[in-house]
Amino acid sequence: MQTLTLRGTDLTVSRACFGTMTFGAQTDEAAAERMVETCLDRGVNWMAEWNGYRPARISQPMYNLLARVGIRHSSTRWMN
């Protein structure tokens, strides 16, 4: 996976971004977890989660999912 460093930061991100728009609405937790694991296996480290995708709170479920696949919240950077 190609990566790039975001200008003015030390953040290196994959060129591909994975959006979580359907999580919780059209995608159940098991499917979401498989999708995230597939992305991570292929080098995607940039995932977009925005609570405007769905009226419910999405951040905590996403944190929980990332923890299940071995990524702790403290090891991630969330950019608003």
Secondary structure, DSSP 4 states (H G I P E B T S, - for coil): --EEEPTTSS-EEESSEEE-TTBTTTB-HHHHHHHHHHHHHTT--EEE--TTSSSS--HHHHHHHHHHTT--GGGS----
